């Protein structure tokens, strides 16, 4: 596994562990609330990490040089990550086939 993949995998695992720890610590907590809080923090960190450098000619920053550009990049990433998740489809989805 190359270094960027390891960092992504470690961050992913740590985040899932954090959610599980929070749910185990407070049995009354709503897992949706925990997940929403983790997602809010992840979005905040992602947006912070994507601040453009300020050079209007920077090719790396071009796609994220505006708030709307950052939002579009974030939305695309969320779609990709959600569709790749093992939890994207659920047997209890309202459009799941039933035999």
Secondary structure, 3 states (H helix, E strand, C coil): CCHHHHHHHHHHHHHHHHHHHHHHHCCCCCHHHHHHHHHHHHHHHHHHHCCCCCCCCCCCCHHHCCHHHHHHHHHHHHHHHHHHCCCCCCCCCCCCCCC
